[in-house]
Amino acid sequence: MSTNLRTIFFVSDSTGITVEKLGHSLLSQFPDINFQTVSLRYIDSKQKAENLRVEIEGAAKKTGRPPIIFSTLVEPKLREIVRTDVAVLLDLFEIFIGLLEVPLNQKATPTAGHAHYVAEPDKYMARMDAVNYALRYDDGLGVGESGYAQADVILLGVSRCGKTPVCLYLAMQYGIFAANYPLVDEDLQTTALPASLRAFKPKLFALTIEPLRLQKIRTRRQTGEEYAKIVQCRREVAQAETLFAENQLAMLDTSTISIEEIATQILMQLHLNR
């Protein structure tokens, strides 16, 4: 039995988004340990909590090591059911709520799902509008329309460098109106910006990528295609970076960083406050 394999439970009475994000962030600080993660969402009743405890105790018996539980269960009674001597419980609500109650001079009102409740419908609808915009102006779509004037940012780069997922993340997470434009061979024959983008230069943000990484991504999608060959990838990246430099565009290498980090770098560098 591997001593560096640990079972992790992410437990929530709602979507589990909060506990998974924080839990993964903390676990990333231990790169030498192999984590087997289990996400259990909507644990919102006594029966579900009891079933979860049985599962946790079974995992402890099977592995011979105490599982680690990250929990955002709001209801104290459910937390106590899940708590067991054979596991380590990191109660993310219990840790912070007490610390907040003192300076705020108010007791918390435990309610499951508050973190993802649509408390501000206008902001929620703005995010949905941003998602629709990102889909409408994805991959150069709608380039002949006047929609680019509405964009907060227009991502520019070669095909498969990460433009679309970053646009969707900016839309869903921050309500940013993000379009993207793929540089094709015709665009790369010159260092001038494509004609449809010239009027929007202050909104442009360039993404680049290491050629070997680009080749791997393209090969997964279209094996054997000319555009997936390393020679083609190197040529496109070099030409694109020359274009970016000539036009003094802000640029970010997406090769080894997450979508979340790419998005926050764009927000910071373009001073987009949300």
Buried (B, 14 or more C-beta within 10 A) or exposed (E): EEEEEBBBBBBBBBBBBBBBEBBBEBBEEEEEEEBEBBBBBEBBEEEBBEBBBEBBBEBBEEBEBBBBBBBBBBBEEBBEBBBBEBBEBBBBBBEEBEEEEEEEEEEBEEEBEEBEEEEEEEEEEBBEBBBEBBBEBBBBBBBEEEBBEEBBBBBBBBBBBBBBEBBBBBBBBBBBBBBBBBBBEEBBEEEEBBEBBEEBEEBBBBBBBBBEBBBBBBBEEEEEEEBBBBEBBBBBBEBBBEBBEEBEBEBBBBBEEEBEEBBBBBBEEBEBEE
